């Protein structure tokens, strides 16, 4: 294939080029294909000697070749993407890879990715390259319809119970998971966060999901790198609850109404939980980034008010009511007013607006997510579960 200049009129070419450079292990050229928000951080990643020596992320790949691809409709892909640009193009890839060591992010054989490209200064650039939620795409009947795809769907479902397995069923890594009874030990916490008239009843099938105990985060912020002794960008496995406690005060203002903070606590938790199943930062061998590409995680930044909100939502999860699947619980700044209903993005300022008017977290979350593309569109709802 031609590997010269990528034509702005052909967005898929940048995807082909990226996989070609993976196969050739030309990491500098691969990084140049990303958009500006990612490029600098990825450059730091590929420049790090320890990432290379340890075979982290892209450095774990020996060979790569696209065997299947298809462009997805925005309505089909947006539930799994954090990209908001109107001109975005979405691709579903099946990439055959040989790796140095099988792990959660790369297996020998076919790996499946969701790739999003956007235009920047007249050229198409990669804005998202994440593990595809194959089981969800298969359930929607928008996959490739192959037997290998069905096999990968089964592999991904093993993550629901904390097992990272390969195609032969070998456990590559086992994550202990929390499994609590349906009676939440916090007593009256259910009454505290949803009105008795709320129609989003609990699922009694907590077996669908088990909260992970840890998550891998790519650290690029100075405070994090200093604390974890990273010379440049690095990946660290962080306790799941500690991660949430040190994200929420950087995403929600701790002085806001407790019901706004509880809303944020569930958004942050379920976003990270989704990324544990379907990593959003697989190119760097992580589930999430530590900045606005995912969540702003800063070590030792927890706050008593947000800690209390997180504790009050302990044992409570949220998924789509129709299929019991997790979804990407996105949020944005928004405005201190009514608006954004069924947008699939919680307005942070909007959550404060509703909380200040005595709305419960369940009502606030339902306002933004019910009927949105994130949960299947018009008429579809979220459901809360206990674990």
N, C-alpha and C positions, 0 to 999 in steps of 0.2 A: 504493500500500500504506500501511497505518497505520505511522507511525514514532513512536508515543508510547511508553508504558511496555512493556517486554518482560515477558511473563508467564513466571514461573518454570516453569509447567507445559508450556511449549512451547519446548524447547531449540533447534529449528531457527530460531525467530524471530530469535534473536540473530545467526545467520549471515546471514539476509536483511537484517537491519538494518545489519550491517557493510558489505555490498556496496552497499546503498542509500547509505550515507554516503560510500563511495568515489566513487560516481557523482556525488554532490552536492559532493564535495571538502570535506566537513565533518569535518575530521580530529580535532578535539577530541571530537566525539561518537563517532567511530569508535574512538578510544583508550579511551573510557569503557566500551566493551563487553568489554575484556580483563580477565583475572584479575589479582589484585594483583601477583604476581611480574613480570608483563610491563608493567603499566599505567604505572608510574613511568618505566621506561626508554623506553617508546614516547612518553610525553609529552615527555621530553627530546629525542627524535628529531624530533617534529613542531615543537618550539619552535626548532629550530636553523635559522637563516637560510640557511646554506650547503646543507643538505639540500634545502631548498625551491628555492633557486636552481639547484642542480645536477640537480634532478629525480631524486633518489635514492629508491628503494623506492616507497612509496605516492605520493610526489609525482610519480612518472612517469606516473600514471594520469590520463587525461582523462575517460574514460567507462567504466562497468562495469555489466554486467547478467548475472544468472544465467540460463543457457539450459537447463541440466540439473543435476539433483542427485539423490543417492540416499544413504540411510543405509547404512553398512556394518556388518556384524556385527563385534563386537569381535575375533573370531578372525581375520577377514580384514584388519582395520586395524592391530591391535597390532604386527605386525612392522615397521611404518613409523612408529610413534608413540613419543615419549618420555614420554607421559603415563601415569601409573600408577593414577590414581583409579578406583575400582571403578564409580562412577556415570557415567563418561565416555560421551559420545555421539560417534560418528564419522561424518563426512559427506564425500562425494566430490563436488566441484563442478566444473562446466564454466562458466567465466565469460568472456563476450565483453567484451573490453577494447579501448579506443583508448588509445594511449600517446604520449607526447611523443617518446620515442626507444626503439627496440627494444633490449633487452638480455637477459641471461641470465635475468632474473627476471620480465620482462613482455614479451610479444609482442603485436603487433596481431592481433586475432582471438581465438580461444578459448584461454584458459589454464586449466590444471587444478590443483586444490588439494585437499589433505587438510586438513580442519578438525576440530578436537577441541574440544568444549565440556564444561565441568564446572560443578558447582554450587558457588557461593560465597555464603554468607550468604543462602541462599534464592533466589538468582537464577542463571540460566545465564550463564556468561562464556566467552569464547574463551580457550583455553589453548594451542592450536597452530594455526598457519595456515602451511602449508608447501607447497612444490611437490610435487605428487602424483607418485609413481613410476609414471607411466602405463604404461610398457612392462611393468612387473611386474604391474600390475592387469589389463592386457589378457591377459597370459600365464595368469593365474589365472581368466580368464573372469568377472571381476566388474566389468568396466567398463561403458560405455554401448553398446558395439557399433557405434560410428559410424566413418565413414571418416576424419573429422578426428582422432579419437582414435588411429587407427592411424598417421596422419601425425605426430602429436605423439610417439608412441612411437619413430618413426624419428629425429625431431629429438633426443630425449633420448639415443638410442644414439650419436649423434655426439659426445656429451660423453665417451664412453669413450675416445676418441682425442684429446680436448682441443679439439674444435671446438664453438663456440657458434654455431648457425645459426638462421635464421628459416624461415618456410614456403616461401620461394622458393629456399632453399638458400644464400642469401647468408651468408658467414661474418661474424658480428658481432664475434667476438673469438676469438682463437686462443691457447690455452694450450700452451706447449711441454710435452711429457710425457717422462718417463723411460722408456727401453726398454732393459732389460738382457738379456743372454743368460740362458739357463736355468742356467748355471753361475754360482753366486753367488761373487763375488770374495773373500768372506770365508773361503774355504777350508773349514774344518771346522765352520762355523756350524750346518749342518743337524744334525750329531751333537750339538751342544751344547744344542739346544732341544727335540728330540723323541727318544723311545726308538726303538731300531731295530725294535721290535715294534709300534709304533704303526700302526694300520690306516688312518689318514687320509693316504693317499699324495698325492703332488703331482700336480696337473694339469699336463700338458705343453703346455697351450694358453694360454700367457701372453698371447696376443693378446686375450683377453677383457677385460683391464684394463691400463691404463697409469697409473702413479702421476702425479698432477698435480704441477706444480712450485710452484703457489701457490694460495691460498685467500683468499676475502674474509671478513673478520671484522668484526662490529659491536662497536665499542669503547665501553664504558660505565664501566669501572673507572678510578679516578682516575690510577693509575700509568700505564695505557695512554694515557689522554687527554693527560696531560702529555707523555709521550714522543713521541706522534704529533701533538702540537699541535692537539688537538681542543677547541674551546671547550665543546662538549657531546658527545653521542653522535655518532660518525662511523664510516664504513666505510673500512677500509684493506686493501689486497691484501698478504698476508704470505706469504713463502716457506714452502712446505709443511713442509719439514724443520725450519725454525726454529720454526714454529708447534708442531709436536709436541714439540720439545725444551723449549719454554716452557709446555707443558701438563702433561706427565707428572709432574714433581716437585710440581705442585699438586694432583694427583689420587691419586698413589701416594707413600707415604713412602719417600724415597731410601735409608734405612738398611735397608729390607727385603731379603729374599733376592733375588739376581739373577733367579731364575726367576719370582718374583712380578712384578718390574719388567718383565721381558720380556713377560709376559702382558699387563700394562698397556700396554706400548708398542704391541702389536698391536691392542688394543681402541681406543686413542686414534687410531691411524693409520687403521684401517678405518672408524671412525665419521666422521672428517673426510673420508675418501675418499668415503663414501656421500653426505655432505652436499655435496660438490663436484658429484656427479651430480644430486642432488635437494635443493636448498637448504632448510634448516630455518628460515631467517630472511629469507624473500623479502620480507616486508612492509617491512623496513628495507634492502633491497637488498644482502643479504649471504648467505653460506652458513651461517654459524654466529654465535652470540653469544659474548662473551668471559667469561661467567660460568656459573653452575650450570644455566642453561637449556640450555647445550650443554656446553662444557668451561671450566674456569677457566684462561684464558690470561693470563699476566702477563709482560710484556716483561722480558728480561734476568733470568729466574728459573731458567734451566737449571742442572743439577747434574751433576757428573761421573758419578755412579752411574747416573742415569737416561739420560744421554747414551750411556753404554756399552751399556745395555739396548736403546736405540733402534738403535744401530749394529749390534748383534748380530742384530737382526731386519730389517735393511735387505735389500731384495730378496725378502722373504717377505710374502705377502698371504693373505687368508682370505675364502672365499665359501661359498655354499651348494653342496653337492656335486651336487644334483640338476639345477640349472639354471645354475650358474656365475655367479649374480647376487650382488652385494653385499647385505648386510643391516645393519641398525642395531645395531652391537655395543655394546649398553648394559651398564652396570655400576652397582653400588650398594655402599654400605659393607659390608652383610652382617655376618657374625660369624666369629670365629676358631674354626671348627668345620666338620664335615661338614654340608652342607645346601645347598639351592638347586639341586639337580641338575635339569638340563633346564628351568630357569626362564627362560632367555633373557637372564639378567643375571648377569654375573660378580660374585661377591662379592669386593670388594677385600681384606677381611680373610681371606676364605676362600682367596684366591690365596696369601696369605702362609702360611696353615695348610698347604696342600698343598705349597707350595715348601719349607717347613721340613721336610717329610717326603719330600723328594727327588723330588717330582713335577716333570715337565718342563712347559714352557708349553703344548705341544700337548695333553698329558693334561688340564691344568687347563681349557683352553678347551673341549675336547670335553665335559668333565664338565658344564659350565654350558649350552652351546649345543646339543649333540646332542639331538635329540628335542624341542626347544623350538618354539614357534610361530614364532620368528624364522627358522627354517630349514625350515619346512613341517610340523612336528609329529612325532608318534611315528614312529620308524623313519628319520627324515631326519637327515643328518649335515652337519657342516662339512667343508670340504676346504681344504688349503693349496696355494697356488700360488707359483711363483717368477717374478720379472719382472726 
